Amino acid sequence: MAEGSGATRRRLSKAERRAQLLDSARDLIRDAGTGEFTLARLADRAGVTKPLVYGHFGDRSGVFAELYREFEERQRETLAVALEQADQSLEKVAHLIADAYIVCSLAEGRELADVVAALTESDELSGVRLEAERAYLAMCRVALESHVGSVDTAALQAIVGAGEALARAALTDRIPEAAARVTLERVIIAVAAAPADSTAAG
């Protein structure tokens, strides 16, 4: 139903409208990928005017950036809640980090992979991804260093690389979700427990 129809329809707040538009963007990407994504198509899918969509995001890159930021925020929130309940062991922390990474990635579905690919299209979008990744890895560093001492940046990047590859394999049904979680957990334990390389510390 088009925007504004229905005499008794409640007007959405700015935050509610933004959430609705992002939900519609996910649906659109799930159906057709990012290659054909435009703000005009998003407006049509959401049943709103094009100026309203432009006012929220500016351009298609703005939509991709917000989708990725929202995913990373949910991932950090999921991990933070889990870590609050963790016992004092490296194995438990590794399990929680792996579980949060794989479960959140799979919950987003194939559209997340498309958005991540789109983030490589420009320096601006790559910066959005790097900023979100640094915030997530900072959480992982604090959680792991309480058990193993210093964890260098190279080790943290290895966790992200393994997580992305395993989540992608699980999304395409090349490996089971459980195998992805267990394998990432083993990677986290291995790289966290390895002696820090002073030349790679960050």
N, CA and C atoms as an extended XYZ file, in Angstrom:
606
Properties=species:S:1:pos:R:3:atomname:S:1:resname:S:1:resid:I:1 pbc="F F F"
N         0.852       -1.187        0.000 N   MET     1
C         0.000        0.000        0.000 CA  MET     1
C         0.881        1.229        0.000 C   MET     1
N         0.562        2.229       -0.788 N   ALA     2
C         1.421        3.389       -0.950 CA  ALA     2
C         1.449        4.233        0.298 C   ALA     2
N         2.530        4.985        0.443 N   GLU     3
C         2.703        5.876        1.586 CA  GLU     3
C         1.557        6.868        1.656 C   GLU     3
N         0.982        7.026        2.856 N   GLY     4
C        -0.042        8.030        3.041 CA  GLY     4
C        -1.450        7.532        2.847 C   GLY     4
N        -1.662        6.341        2.294 N   SER     5
C        -3.001        5.827        2.107 CA  SER     5
C        -3.511        5.278        3.414 C   SER     5
N        -4.831        5.366        3.607 N   GLY     6
C        -5.426        4.880        4.848 CA  GLY     6
C        -5.526        6.013        5.844 C   GLY     6
N        -6.750        6.446        6.105 N   ALA     7
C        -6.952        7.639        6.909 CA  ALA     7
C        -6.445        7.481        8.330 C   ALA     7
N        -6.464        6.239        8.846 N   THR     8
C        -6.101        6.046       10.244 CA  THR     8
C        -4.678        5.523       10.423 C   THR     8
N        -3.911        5.460        9.347 N   ARG     9
C        -2.561        4.921        9.455 CA  ARG     9
C        -1.684        5.829       10.312 C   ARG     9
N        -0.971        5.232       11.269 N   ARG    10
C        -0.095        6.009       12.147 CA  ARG    10
C         1.172        6.410       11.408 C   ARG    10
N         1.559        7.641       11.574 N   ARG    11
C         2.784        8.123       10.939 CA  ARG    11
C         3.989        7.568       11.690 C   ARG    11
N         4.923        6.979       10.961 N   LEU    12
C         6.096        6.391       11.587 CA  LEU    12
C         7.074        7.476       12.020 C   LEU    12
N         7.754        7.217       13.136 N   SER    13
C         8.827        8.118       13.549 CA  SER    13
C        10.003        7.958       12.587 C   SER    13
N        10.960        8.866       12.682 N   LYS    14
C        12.125        8.781       11.803 CA  LYS    14
C        12.869        7.467       12.007 C   LYS    14
N        13.033        7.054       13.275 N   ALA    15
C        13.738        5.799       13.557 CA  ALA    15
C        12.958        4.599       13.031 C   ALA    15
N        11.648        4.616       13.209 N   GLU    16
C        10.816        3.513       12.709 CA  GLU    16
C        10.857        3.441       11.191 C   GLU    16
N        10.812        4.616       10.546 N   ARG    17
C        10.868        4.630        9.077 CA  ARG    17
C        12.214        4.106        8.589 C   ARG    17
N        13.268        4.504        9.252 N   ARG    18
C        14.605        4.035        8.859 CA  ARG    18
C        14.684        2.509        8.990 C   ARG    18
N        14.158        1.973       10.078 N   ALA    19
C        14.158        0.526       10.273 CA  ALA    19
C        13.340       -0.163        9.195 C   ALA    19
N        12.204        0.418        8.841 N   GLN    20
C        11.364       -0.157        7.785 CA  GLN    20
C        12.090       -0.168        6.445 C   GLN    20
N        12.779        0.927        6.146 N   LEU    21
C        13.504        1.016        4.885 CA  LEU    21
C        14.653        0.004        4.842 C   LEU    21
N        15.341       -0.185        5.948 N   LEU    22
C        16.430       -1.163        5.975 CA  LEU    22
C        15.882       -2.585        5.826 C   LEU    22
N        14.739       -2.866        6.429 N   ASP    23
C        14.106       -4.178        6.246 CA  ASP    23
C        13.749       -4.399        4.779 C   ASP    23
N        13.214       -3.362        4.148 N   SER    24
C        12.861       -3.463        2.727 CA  SER    24
C        14.110       -3.632        1.870 C   SER    24
N        15.196       -2.959        2.264 N   ALA    25
C        16.453       -3.087        1.526 CA  ALA    25
C        16.967       -4.521        1.597 C   ALA    25
N        16.887       -5.140        2.789 N   ARG    26
C        17.310       -6.540        2.916 CA  ARG    26
C        16.481       -7.445        2.009 C   ARG    26
N        15.181       -7.222        1.997 N   ASP    27
C        14.303       -8.033        1.142 CA  ASP    27
C        14.683       -7.875       -0.324 C   ASP    27
N        14.952       -6.649       -0.728 N   LEU    28
C        15.301       -6.370       -2.116 CA  LEU    28
C        16.621       -7.032       -2.497 C   LEU    28
N        17.611       -6.950       -1.606 N   ILE    29
C        18.911       -7.572       -1.869 CA  ILE    29
C        18.782       -9.088       -1.869 C   ILE    29
N        17.962       -9.627       -0.978 N   ARG    30
C        17.742      -11.074       -0.934 CA  ARG    30
C        17.137      -11.570       -2.248 C   ARG    30
N        16.255      -10.773       -2.818 N   ASP    31
C        15.570      -11.177       -4.047 CA  ASP    31
C        16.418      -10.987       -5.300 C   ASP    31
N        17.209       -9.892       -5.331 N   ALA    32
C        17.881       -9.542       -6.588 CA  ALA    32
C        19.350       -9.192       -6.449 C   ALA    32
N        19.928       -9.271       -5.251 N   GLY    33
C        21.328       -8.916       -5.080 CA  GLY    33
C        21.532       -7.415       -5.060 C   GLY    33
N        22.787       -6.993       -4.975 N   THR    34
C        23.106       -5.565       -4.899 CA  THR    34
C        23.345       -4.942       -6.268 C   THR    34
N        23.575       -5.770       -7.283 N   GLY    35
C        23.913       -5.242       -8.601 CA  GLY    35
C        22.841       -4.347       -9.188 C   GLY    35
N        21.584       -4.699       -8.974 N   GLU    36
C        20.473       -3.930       -9.530 CA  GLU    36
C        19.805       -3.039       -8.491 C   GLU    36
N        20.446       -2.910       -7.341 N   PHE    37
C        19.841       -2.137       -6.249 CA  PHE    37
C        19.909       -0.644       -6.546 C   PHE    37
N        18.778        0.036       -6.436 N   THR    38
C        18.717        1.496       -6.556 CA  THR    38
C        17.791        2.036       -5.482 C   THR    38
N        17.920        3.314       -5.173 N   LEU    39
C        17.033        3.924       -4.189 CA  LEU    39
C        15.609        4.000       -4.727 C   LEU    39
N        15.452        4.122       -6.040 N   ALA    40
C        14.117        4.133       -6.622 CA  ALA    40
C        13.422        2.793       -6.391 C   ALA    40
N        14.147        1.709       -6.571 N   ARG    41
C        13.566        0.386       -6.329 CA  ARG    41
C        13.274        0.175       -4.850 C   ARG    41
N        14.137        0.714       -3.994 N   LEU    42
C        13.878        0.616       -2.566 CA  LEU    42
C        12.606        1.375       -2.196 C   LEU    42
N        12.444        2.569       -2.749 N   ALA    43
C        11.240        3.348       -2.475 CA  ALA    43
C         9.997        2.596       -2.921 C   ALA    43
N        10.071        1.989       -4.096 N   ASP    44
C         8.937        1.235       -4.613 CA  ASP    44
C         8.620        0.038       -3.722 C   ASP    44
N         9.668       -0.668       -3.271 N   ARG    45
C         9.469       -1.843       -2.411 CA  ARG    45
C         8.850       -1.432       -1.065 C   ARG    45
N         9.316       -0.292       -0.532 N   ALA    46
C         8.834        0.155        0.777 CA  ALA    46
C         7.507        0.903        0.707 C   ALA    46
N         7.097        1.272       -0.507 N   GLY    47
C         5.844        2.002       -0.657 CA  GLY    47
C         5.929        3.447       -0.213 C   GLY    47
N         7.103        4.062       -0.448 N   VAL    48
C         7.299        5.458       -0.066 CA  VAL    48
C         7.820        6.231       -1.273 C   VAL    48
N         7.985        7.548       -1.090 N   THR    49
C         8.486        8.369       -2.177 CA  THR    49
C        10.011        8.312       -2.249 C   THR    49
N        10.553        8.564       -3.434 N   LYS    50
C        12.007        8.560       -3.597 CA  LYS    50
C        12.697        9.638       -2.752 C   LYS    50
N        12.146       10.859       -2.669 N   PRO    51
C        12.814       11.865       -1.829 CA  PRO    51
C        12.941       11.424       -0.378 C   PRO    51
N        11.980       10.687        0.141 N   LEU    52
C        12.057       10.221        1.522 CA  LEU    52
C        13.253        9.287        1.707 C   LEU    52
N        13.445        8.379        0.741 N   VAL    53
C        14.576        7.444        0.821 CA  VAL    53
C        15.898        8.192        0.699 C   VAL    53
N        15.976        9.124       -0.236 N   TYR    54
C        17.200        9.916       -0.395 CA  TYR    54
C        17.499       10.704        0.878 C   TYR    54
N        16.460       11.203        1.538 N   GLY    55
C        16.651       11.961        2.764 CA  GLY    55
C        17.255       11.127        3.883 C   GLY    55
N        16.971        9.831        3.895 N   HIS    56
C        17.506        8.958        4.934 CA  HIS    56
C        18.931        8.501        4.638 C   HIS    56
N        19.238        8.203        3.370 N   PHE    57
C        20.504        7.527        3.057 CA  PHE    57
C        21.416        8.270        2.087 C   PHE    57
N        20.895        9.215        1.341 N   GLY    58
C        21.730        9.957        0.397 CA  GLY    58
C        21.923        9.254       -0.925 C   GLY    58
N        22.448        8.040       -0.889 N   ASP    59
C        22.643        7.251       -2.103 CA  ASP    59
C        22.670        5.769       -1.743 C   ASP    59
N        22.863        4.910       -2.746 N   ARG    60
C        22.828        3.465       -2.497 CA  ARG    60
C        23.957        3.028       -1.562 C   ARG    60
N        25.099        3.698       -1.641 N   SER    61
C        26.205        3.378       -0.752 CA  SER    61
C        25.820        3.625        0.707 C   SER    61
N        25.015        4.658        0.929 N   GLY    62
C        24.555        4.941        2.275 CA  GLY    62
C        23.698        3.825        2.838 C   GLY    62
N        22.905        3.196        1.980 N   VAL    63
C        22.077        2.060        2.415 CA  VAL    63
C        22.975        0.887        2.797 C   VAL    63
N        23.945        0.560        1.936 N   PHE    64
C        24.844       -0.569        2.212 CA  PHE    64
C        25.621       -0.328        3.513 C   PHE    64
N        26.084        0.904        3.696 N   ALA    65
C        26.842        1.223        4.905 CA  ALA    65
C        25.990        1.026        6.153 C   ALA    65
N        24.746        1.472        6.113 N   GLU    66
C        23.873        1.338        7.283 CA  GLU    66
C        23.509       -0.114        7.549 C   GLU    66
N        23.312       -0.886        6.493 N   LEU    67
C        23.021       -2.308        6.669 CA  LEU    67
C        24.190       -3.007        7.363 C   LEU    67
N        25.404       -2.669        6.940 N   TYR    68
C        26.579       -3.312        7.537 CA  TYR    68
C        26.781       -2.851        8.981 C   TYR    68
N        26.616       -1.554        9.233 N   ARG    69
C        26.752       -1.052       10.610 CA  ARG    69
C        25.742       -1.720       11.531 C   ARG    69
N        24.527       -1.877       11.051 N   GLU    70
C        23.482       -2.499       11.865 CA  GLU    70
C        23.827       -3.948       12.185 C   GLU    70
N        24.356       -4.669       11.167 N   PHE    71
C        24.775       -6.050       11.403 CA  PHE    71
C        25.878       -6.112       12.458 C   PHE    71
N        26.886       -5.258       12.324 N   GLU    72
C        27.999       -5.270       13.265 CA  GLU    72
C        27.547       -4.898       14.676 C   GLU    72
N        26.610       -3.967       14.778 N   GLU    73
C        26.096       -3.596       16.097 CA  GLU    73
C        25.386       -4.780       16.746 C   GLU    73
N        24.585       -5.494       15.968 N   ARG    74
C        23.897       -6.667       16.524 CA  ARG    74
C        24.898       -7.734       16.930 C   ARG    74
N        25.929       -7.913       16.127 N   GLN    75
C        26.946       -8.907       16.440 CA  GLN    75
C        27.678       -8.560       17.734 C   GLN    75
N        28.027       -7.287       17.895 N   ARG    76
C        28.700       -6.858       19.122 CA  ARG    76
C        27.785       -6.991       20.333 C   ARG    76
N        26.518       -6.632       20.160 N   GLU    77
C        25.569       -6.757       21.264 CA  GLU    77
C        25.402       -8.215       21.676 C   GLU    77
N        25.300       -9.107       20.685 N   THR    78
C        25.160      -10.539       20.961 CA  THR    78
C        26.365      -11.052       21.728 C   THR    78
N        27.566      -10.651       21.274 N   LEU    79
C        28.786      -11.099       21.934 CA  LEU    79
C        28.903      -10.517       23.337 C   LEU    79
N        28.559       -9.251       23.502 N   ALA    80
C        28.666       -8.612       24.816 CA  ALA    80
C        27.774       -9.307       25.837 C   ALA    80
N        26.549       -9.624       25.450 N   VAL    81
C        25.629      -10.308       26.356 CA  VAL    81
C        26.175      -11.686       26.723 C   VAL    81
N        26.701      -12.393       25.721 N   ALA    82
C        27.233      -13.734       25.974 CA  ALA    82
C        28.444      -13.689       26.898 C   ALA    82
N        29.335      -12.724       26.682 N   LEU    83
C        30.558      -12.650       27.483 CA  LEU    83
C        30.277      -12.289       28.936 C   LEU    83
N        29.185      -11.590       29.185 N   GLU    84
C        28.825      -11.258       30.562 CA  GLU    84
C        28.556      -12.512       31.389 C   GLU    84
N        28.149      -13.582       30.700 N   GLN    85
C        27.783      -14.813       31.394 CA  GLN    85
C        28.874      -15.886       31.291 C   GLN    85
N        30.029      -15.513       30.745 N   ALA    86
C        31.086      -16.501       30.506 CA  ALA    86
C        31.829      -16.864       31.788 C   ALA    86
N        32.232      -18.131       31.882 N   ASP    87
C        33.113      -18.509       32.972 CA  ASP    87
C        34.539      -18.128       32.594 C   ASP    87
N        35.465      -18.323       33.509 N   GLN    88
C        36.832      -17.875       33.286 CA  GLN    88
C        37.678      -18.946       32.607 C   GLN    88
N        37.445      -19.151       31.310 N   SER    89
C        38.277      -20.081       30.560 CA  SER    89
C        38.398      -19.609       29.120 C   SER    89
N        39.564      -19.828       28.545 N   LEU    90
C        39.801      -19.456       27.156 CA  LEU    90
C        38.854      -20.213       26.239 C   LEU    90
N        38.634      -21.482       26.529 N   GLU    91
C        37.787      -22.312       25.681 CA  GLU    91
C        36.367      -21.758       25.616 C   GLU    91
N        35.828      -21.318       26.756 N   LYS    92
C        34.470      -20.780       26.784 CA  LYS    92
C        34.383      -19.482       26.010 C   LYS    92
N        35.362      -18.619       26.198 N   VAL    93
C        35.366      -17.347       25.477 CA  VAL    93
C        35.470      -17.585       23.974 C   VAL    93
N        36.342      -18.499       23.566 N   ALA    94
C        36.483      -18.818       22.142 CA  ALA    94
C        35.178      -19.357       21.579 C   ALA    94
N        34.512      -20.188       22.358 N   HIS    95
C        33.223      -20.737       21.928 CA  HIS    95
C        32.202      -19.619       21.721 C   HIS    95
N        32.157      -18.671       22.643 N   LEU    96
C        31.175      -17.588       22.556 CA  LEU    96
C        31.465      -16.667       21.371 C   LEU    96
N        32.744      -16.358       21.145 N   ILE    97
C        33.106      -15.508       20.005 CA  ILE    97
C        32.744      -16.203       18.695 C   ILE    97
N        33.084      -17.480       18.579 N   ALA    98
C        32.782      -18.236       17.357 CA  ALA    98
C        31.286      -18.334       17.136 C   ALA    98
N        30.554      -18.621       18.211 N   ASP    99
C        29.107      -18.769       18.100 CA  ASP    99
C        28.457      -17.468       17.648 C   ASP    99
N        28.859      -16.343       18.254 N   ALA   100
C        28.282      -15.055       17.887 CA  ALA   100
C        28.578      -14.720       16.430 C   ALA   100
N        29.809      -14.998       15.990 N   TYR   101
C        30.195      -14.651       14.621 CA  TYR   101
C        29.405      -15.463       13.600 C   TYR   101
N        29.376      -16.779       13.771 N   ILE   102
C        28.728      -17.636       12.781 CA  ILE   102
C        27.209      -17.488       12.821 C   ILE   102
N        26.639      -17.510       14.018 N   VAL   103
C        25.185      -17.417       14.131 CA  VAL   103
C        24.669      -16.092       13.579 C   VAL   103
N        25.317      -14.988       13.916 N   CYS   104
C        24.879      -13.684       13.416 CA  CYS   104
C        25.034      -13.581       11.905 C   CYS   104
N        26.128      -14.122       11.377 N   SER   105
C        26.343      -14.084        9.929 CA  SER   105
C        25.277      -14.887        9.196 C   SER   105
N        24.956      -16.066        9.702 N   LEU   106
C        23.965      -16.896        9.045 CA  LEU   106
C        22.569      -16.320        9.192 C   LEU   106
N        22.310      -15.642       10.298 N   ALA   107
C        20.998      -15.029       10.492 CA  ALA   107
C        20.745      -13.940        9.452 C   ALA   107
N        21.817      -13.261        9.016 N   GLU   108
C        21.680      -12.227        7.990 CA  GLU   108
C        21.454      -12.826        6.604 C   GLU   108
N        21.937      -14.046        6.393 N   GLY   109
C        21.708      -14.705        5.110 CA  GLY   109
C        22.641      -14.232        4.009 C   GLY   109
N        22.310      -14.622        2.786 N   ARG   110
C        23.147      -14.305        1.635 CA  ARG   110
C        23.241      -12.808        1.381 C   ARG   110
N        22.227      -12.056        1.798 N   GLU   111
C        22.269      -10.617        1.547 CA  GLU   111
C        23.440       -9.943        2.241 C   GLU   111
N        23.874      -10.474        3.389 N   LEU   112
C        25.044       -9.902        4.054 CA  LEU   112
C        26.287      -10.064        3.187 C   LEU   112
N        26.450      -11.241        2.592 N   ALA   113
C        27.606      -11.468        1.721 CA  ALA   113
C        27.590      -10.488        0.549 C   ALA   113
N        26.407      -10.215        0.010 N   ASP   114
C        26.301       -9.257       -1.095 CA  ASP   114
C        26.666       -7.848       -0.634 C   ASP   114
N        26.227       -7.488        0.555 N   VAL   115
C        26.540       -6.157        1.086 CA  VAL   115
C        28.034       -6.030        1.345 C   VAL   115
N        28.643       -7.075        1.923 N   VAL   116
C        30.086       -7.046        2.180 CA  VAL   116
C        30.851       -6.870        0.866 C   VAL   116
N        30.421       -7.571       -0.169 N   ALA   117
C        31.072       -7.421       -1.481 CA  ALA   117
C        30.920       -5.993       -1.992 C   ALA   117
N        29.742       -5.403       -1.778 N   ALA   118
C        29.503       -4.035       -2.244 CA  ALA   118
C        30.361       -3.034       -1.484 C   ALA   118
N        30.756       -3.361       -0.264 N   LEU   119
C        31.562       -2.448        0.538 CA  LEU   119
C        32.960       -2.246       -0.034 C   LEU   119
N        33.377       -3.118       -0.944 N   THR   120
C        34.701       -2.982       -1.557 CA  THR   120
C        34.677       -2.037       -2.759 C   THR   120
N        33.510       -1.499       -3.084 N   GLU   121
C        33.375       -0.683       -4.291 CA  GLU   121
C        34.040        0.688       -4.173 C   GLU   121
N        34.209        1.181       -2.948 N   SER   122
C        34.793        2.512       -2.791 CA  SER   122
C        35.584        2.587       -1.491 C   SER   122
N        36.481        3.565       -1.428 N   ASP   123
C        37.268        3.765       -0.216 CA  ASP   123
C        36.360        4.113        0.959 C   ASP   123
N        35.306        4.884        0.689 N   GLU   124
C        34.385        5.291        1.750 CA  GLU   124
C        33.708        4.076        2.376 C   GLU   124
N        33.222        3.163        1.519 N   LEU   125
C        32.541        1.976        2.024 CA  LEU   125
C        33.518        1.034        2.713 C   LEU   125
N        34.723        0.935        2.182 N   SER   126
C        35.736        0.104        2.829 CA  SER   126
C        36.049        0.638        4.216 C   SER   126
N        36.030        1.968        4.358 N   GLY   127
C        36.276        2.576        5.656 CA  GLY   127
C        35.197        2.237        6.664 C   GLY   127
N        33.959        2.162        6.206 N   VAL   128
C        32.851        1.776        7.085 CA  VAL   128
C        33.073        0.365        7.615 C   VAL   128
N        33.454       -0.530        6.722 N   ARG   129
C        33.689       -1.904        7.139 CA  ARG   129
C        34.851       -1.991        8.110 C   ARG   129
N        35.939       -1.263        7.830 N   LEU   130
C        37.117       -1.294        8.696 CA  LEU   130
C        36.794       -0.754       10.083 C   LEU   130
N        36.023        0.320       10.146 N   GLU   131
C        35.642        0.910       11.433 CA  GLU   131
C        34.835       -0.084       12.273 C   GLU   131
N        33.866       -0.745       11.637 N   ALA   132
C        33.031       -1.708       12.360 CA  ALA   132
C        33.847       -2.923       12.786 C   ALA   132
N        34.734       -3.359       11.916 N   GLU   133
C        35.572       -4.522       12.221 CA  GLU   133
C        36.490       -4.235       13.406 C   GLU   133
N        37.057       -3.038       13.459 N   ARG   134
C        37.944       -2.675       14.559 CA  ARG   134
C        37.204       -2.691       15.899 C   ARG   134
N        35.962       -2.217       15.889 N   ALA   135
C        35.177       -2.206       17.128 CA  ALA   135
C        34.905       -3.626       17.607 C   ALA   135
N        34.606       -4.523       16.675 N   TYR   136
C        34.349       -5.922       17.044 CA  TYR   136
C        35.621       -6.588       17.565 C   TYR   136
N        36.723       -6.376       16.872 N   LEU   137
C        37.984       -6.993       17.280 CA  LEU   137
C        38.492       -6.440       18.609 C   LEU   137
N        38.163       -5.188       18.915 N   ALA   138
C        38.545       -4.632       20.214 CA  ALA   138
C        37.867       -5.406       21.338 C   ALA   138
N        36.610       -5.782       21.128 N   MET   139
C        35.904       -6.599       22.113 CA  MET   139
C        36.562       -7.966       22.255 C   MET   139
N        36.893       -8.576       21.118 N   CYS   140
C        37.537       -9.890       21.141 CA  CYS   140
C        38.884       -9.820       21.847 C   CYS   140
N        39.643       -8.756       21.586 N   ARG   141
C        40.969       -8.603       22.196 CA  ARG   141
C        40.860       -8.566       23.718 C   ARG   141
N        39.945       -7.742       24.232 N   VAL   142
C        39.774       -7.621       25.686 CA  VAL   142
C        39.391       -8.961       26.293 C   VAL   142
N        38.448       -9.661       25.652 N   ALA   143
C        37.972      -10.936       26.193 CA  ALA   143
C        39.078      -11.986       26.196 C   ALA   143
N        39.873      -12.035       25.134 N   LEU   144
C        40.921      -13.051       25.022 CA  LEU   144
C        42.137      -12.726       25.888 C   LEU   144
N        42.502      -11.443       25.958 N   GLU   145
C        43.716      -11.083       26.686 CA  GLU   145
C        43.584      -11.305       28.183 C   GLU   145
N        42.376      -11.400       28.685 N   SER   146
C        42.206      -11.697       30.107 CA  SER   146
C        42.617      -13.130       30.425 C   SER   146
N        42.807      -13.947       29.380 N   HIS   147
C        43.180      -15.348       29.572 CA  HIS   147
C        44.581      -15.683       29.062 C   HIS   147
N        45.027      -14.976       28.019 N   VAL   148
C        46.296      -15.374       27.391 CA  VAL   148
C        47.341      -14.268       27.357 C   VAL   148
N        47.034      -13.107       27.905 N   GLY   149
C        47.970      -12.006       27.786 CA  GLY   149
C        47.800      -11.311       26.443 C   GLY   149
N        48.857      -10.719       25.935 N   SER   150
C        48.778       -9.919       24.718 CA  SER   150
C        48.371      -10.754       23.498 C   SER   150
N        47.419      -10.229       22.722 N   VAL   151
C        47.014      -10.829       21.452 CA  VAL   151
C        47.294       -9.800       20.366 C   VAL   151
N        48.130      -10.162       19.390 N   ASP   152
C        48.505       -9.165       18.396 CA  ASP   152
C        47.435       -9.016       17.307 C   ASP   152
N        47.564       -7.950       16.540 N   THR   153
C        46.584       -7.618       15.512 CA  THR   153
C        46.502       -8.687       14.443 C   THR   153
N        47.641       -9.291       14.105 N   ALA   154
C        47.633      -10.340       13.084 CA  ALA   154
C        46.751      -11.514       13.508 C   ALA   154
N        46.823      -11.869       14.781 N   ALA   155
C        45.993      -12.961       15.288 CA  ALA   155
C        44.518      -12.607       15.201 C   ALA   155
N        44.178      -11.377       15.556 N   LEU   156
C        42.792      -10.944       15.478 CA  LEU   156
C        42.288      -10.949       14.041 C   LEU   156
N        43.133      -10.517       13.114 N   GLN   157
C        42.730      -10.531       11.701 CA  GLN   157
C        42.532      -11.957       11.197 C   GLN   157
N        43.319      -12.884       11.728 N   ALA   158
C        43.157      -14.289       11.343 CA  ALA   158
C        41.789      -14.811       11.771 C   ALA   158
N        41.315      -14.354       12.922 N   ILE   159
C        39.996      -14.768       13.400 CA  ILE   159
C        38.914      -14.273       12.441 C   ILE   159
N        39.012      -13.004       12.022 N   VAL   160
C        38.031      -12.443       11.096 CA  VAL   160
C        38.074      -13.170        9.753 C   VAL   160
N        39.299      -13.395        9.244 N   GLY   161
C        39.420      -14.086        7.959 CA  GLY   161
C        38.817      -15.473        7.991 C   GLY   161
N        39.116      -16.207        9.055 N   ALA   162
C        38.556      -17.552        9.185 CA  ALA   162
C        37.047      -17.495        9.351 C   ALA   162
N        36.577      -16.532       10.146 N   GLY   163
C        35.137      -16.410       10.355 CA  GLY   163
C        34.390      -16.124        9.071 C   GLY   163
N        34.911      -15.212        8.259 N   GLU   164
C        34.262      -14.889        6.984 CA  GLU   164
C        34.214      -16.102        6.063 C   GLU   164
N        35.335      -16.810        5.957 N   ALA   165
C        35.393      -17.968        5.067 CA  ALA   165
C        34.451      -19.075        5.529 C   ALA   165
N        34.425      -19.331        6.825 N   LEU   166
C        33.575      -20.400        7.356 CA  LEU   166
C        32.096      -20.036        7.260 C   LEU   166
N        31.760      -18.787        7.541 N   ALA   167
C        30.366      -18.359        7.425 CA  ALA   167
C        29.899      -18.453        5.980 C   ALA   167
N        30.760      -18.063        5.049 N   ARG   168
C        30.409      -18.132        3.624 CA  ARG   168
C        30.190      -19.578        3.196 C   ARG   168
N        31.038      -20.481        3.685 N   ALA   169
C        30.894      -21.895        3.342 CA  ALA   169
C        29.606      -22.478        3.924 C   ALA   169
N        29.263      -22.055        5.138 N   ALA   170
C        28.019      -22.536        5.749 CA  ALA   170
C        26.799      -21.967        5.030 C   ALA   170
N        26.880      -20.709        4.601 N   LEU   171
C        25.771      -20.084        3.890 CA  LEU   171
C        25.461      -20.794        2.577 C   LEU   171
N        26.488      -21.304        1.929 N   THR   172
C        26.310      -21.992        0.646 CA  THR   172
C        26.211      -23.503        0.810 C   THR   172
N        26.021      -23.940        2.062 N   ASP   173
C        25.798      -25.366        2.367 CA  ASP   173
C        26.978      -26.261        1.993 C   ASP   173
N        28.185      -25.675        1.956 N   ARG   174
C        29.364      -26.500        1.710 CA  ARG   174
C        29.823      -27.203        2.974 C   ARG   174
N        29.513      -26.592        4.124 N   ILE   175
C        29.800      -27.234        5.411 CA  ILE   175
C        28.611      -26.983        6.335 C   ILE   175
N        28.383      -27.840        7.331 N   PRO   176
C        27.298      -27.599        8.288 CA  PRO   176
C        27.616      -26.412        9.192 C   PRO   176
N        26.571      -25.758        9.689 N   GLU   177
C        26.753      -24.627       10.597 CA  GLU   177
C        27.559      -25.030       11.826 C   GLU   177
N        27.269      -26.221       12.386 N   ALA   178
C        27.977      -26.666       13.583 CA  ALA   178
C        29.469      -26.812       13.319 C   ALA   178
N        29.820      -27.314       12.139 N   ALA   179
C        31.229      -27.474       11.785 CA  ALA   179
C        31.911      -26.113       11.672 C   ALA   179
N        31.193      -25.134       11.142 N   ALA   180
C        31.754      -23.783       11.027 CA  ALA   180
C        32.046      -23.203       12.408 C   ALA   180
N        31.112      -23.378       13.343 N   ARG   181
C        31.302      -22.847       14.690 CA  ARG   181
C        32.469      -23.528       15.400 C   ARG   181
N        32.516      -24.855       15.333 N   VAL   182
C        33.573      -25.598       16.030 CA  VAL   182
C        34.940      -25.267       15.449 C   VAL   182
N        35.022      -25.174       14.127 N   THR   183
C        36.307      -24.885       13.485 CA  THR   183
C        36.782      -23.477       13.833 C   THR   183
N        35.879      -22.508       13.819 N   LEU   184
C        36.274      -21.147       14.175 CA  LEU   184
C        36.717      -21.093       15.634 C   LEU   184
N        36.056      -21.824       16.492 N   GLU   185
C        36.460      -21.889       17.898 CA  GLU   185
C        37.891      -22.404       18.030 C   GLU   185
N        38.229      -23.436       17.256 N   ARG   186
C        39.595      -23.988       17.295 CA  ARG   186
C        40.612      -22.970       16.786 C   ARG   186
N        40.248      -22.238       15.742 N   VAL   187
C        41.141      -21.211       15.209 CA  VAL   187
C        41.397      -20.138       16.264 C   VAL   187
N        40.338      -19.704       16.934 N   ILE   188
C        40.480      -18.654       17.953 CA  ILE   188
C        41.405      -19.104       19.075 C   ILE   188
N        41.218      -20.318       19.546 N   ILE   189
C        42.072      -20.835       20.623 CA  ILE   189
C        43.528      -20.912       20.161 C   ILE   189
N        43.734      -21.396       18.939 N   ALA   190
C        45.089      -21.570       18.421 CA  ALA   190
C        45.821      -20.244       18.271 C   ALA   190
N        45.175      -19.256       17.659 N   VAL   191
C        45.873      -17.989       17.411 CA  VAL   191
C        46.002      -17.163       18.681 C   VAL   191
N        45.026      -17.298       19.584 N   ALA   192
C        45.104      -16.536       20.844 CA  ALA   192
C        46.188      -17.082       21.758 C   ALA   192
N        46.339      -18.392       21.762 N   ALA   193
C        47.307      -19.024       22.654 CA  ALA   193
C        48.734      -18.967       22.108 C   ALA   193
N        48.898      -18.680       20.818 N   ALA   194
C        50.241      -18.623       20.231 CA  ALA   194
C        50.990      -17.397       20.763 C   ALA   194
N        52.309      -17.491       20.907 N   PRO   195
C        53.085      -16.334       21.378 CA  PRO   195
C        52.896      -15.139       20.451 C   PRO   195
N        52.699      -13.977       21.012 N   ALA   196
C        52.523      -12.768       20.213 CA  ALA   196
C        53.790      -12.445       19.451 C   ALA   196
N        53.630      -12.033       18.191 N   ASP   197
C        54.750      -11.608       17.356 CA  ASP   197
C        54.923      -10.109       17.534 C   ASP   197
N        56.051       -9.699       18.113 N   SER   198
C        56.251       -8.284       18.418 CA  SER   198
C        56.259       -7.430       17.165 C   SER   198
N        56.589       -8.012       16.009 N   THR   199
C        56.614       -7.241       14.775 CA  THR   199
C        55.220       -7.044       14.228 C   THR   199
N        54.222       -7.837       14.711 N   ALA   200
C        52.859       -7.728       14.189 CA  ALA   200
C        51.924       -7.093       15.183 C   ALA   200
N        52.414       -6.735       16.353 N   ALA   201
C        51.526       -6.188       17.374 CA  ALA   201
C        50.931       -4.884       16.917 C   ALA   201
N        49.622       -4.676       17.316 N   GLY   202
C        48.972       -3.436       16.952 CA  GLY   202
C        48.039       -2.986       18.027 C   GLY   202
